[in-house]
Amino acid sequence: MLKISNGEAMPNHKVIETPSFGLNYVLNGGFWTGRFHIMWGTAQSGKTTFLYHVLAEAEKQGYQPFIVDTERTYTDSWAVDKCGISMDREVIQTNEFSTICSEVIPVMKSNKKYAILIDSINAIELDAFYDKADGSAGIGSGARARRQLFTKLINYCHPENNIVFMVSQQTMDLSGYAPRLAAKIGKAEEHFSTNIIRLFASSAKDNLDRDPSGLITNKKIEWTVDKSKQAPVEGTKGSYRFSP
């Protein structure tokens, strides 16, 4: 909890730049600290890589990367060697809700600056999910786990000391007249997130560069701002080039 008494000034947020100049422009400089930010989109659109670069940028401002790797995909060869994160980073690999809370909340309550990445939130499960071998005791536990995680962490997110990034997977929304692609998140995630950004990896021939062996060396990534509390830019689109 943050309490501002009479005569005290509200702590000011910092701004962490992204790899996209266009996205930085529409977000008034980049991602603001003290907030939750969600990246979602198609497979191989570089969501994790995008945020690794953001963490590396946050390090330049004194924020230590803290990575919750729920999908067990983190490697130093990519995050450190390719994306610029230093070996001072902290990494935990778990998808259990209680373990994530016990590790992340003390970090957020400390006076040290942390840039936290949870990749991805869709793998998080409540302990009840494991109560029975068939998982029947945990039906819907993933959605409840995400909701509870957001409502817990928001209490400790300091405007200057913390910034939280989350990767969400893509799903198909069948609630309307026609199916549409959507982030796999619920109302709590939408409510507490300051920015929800979609990344789309174009597979068109004109948007891909390949070496003589056929390996992709450069591709176009399109971004769309689904939601932002930093600026009235919902629906704004842009793109950048990504070299794996």
C-alpha angles and dihedrals in degrees: 000000000000118000123187114197129204112298095012120122121233111250111256121236121239124224123236115198122227128216089258118080090196094053090047089053097053092043093053095253105335138295116348120227121239089046143097118242126189126201119192138160148105124342115273092019091124099250095149094040091049090055093044087060089048090052089051089052090048089055089062087062094049101267117137114220115240112186125194103197104194093165096050093234101121118120130172089221089067106028097040106025098036105027103035103244111148126235088252087083121115120222132188124182113208139109097200113118096216093049093049091051093047090053103037102040095059088049092052092046092053122093091240121103115249134181105203126200123189109192106211125357091193093071093058116111135182117244088251089070089072097045093096129034093235093049092237092132090061104049106150091006092129093061091044091048092054092047093049092045092055094046091049099044095045088068092062103038104118117204093233106023104047142045122174126205124187132188116216126191124233124257139176116257110213097172096100136055092279132027116257137180114256141165114270095242138113138225094280092055091048092047099049099038118096094197132023111186127184122210121200123189110212114219095189113129093239090056097053131074118199134186121233091273092056097253113145109246100171136012140175118253118195120204130199127190105227093176138359134174091185096069138355093261105122109151094021112143136198142144145222137190119257124201112196 
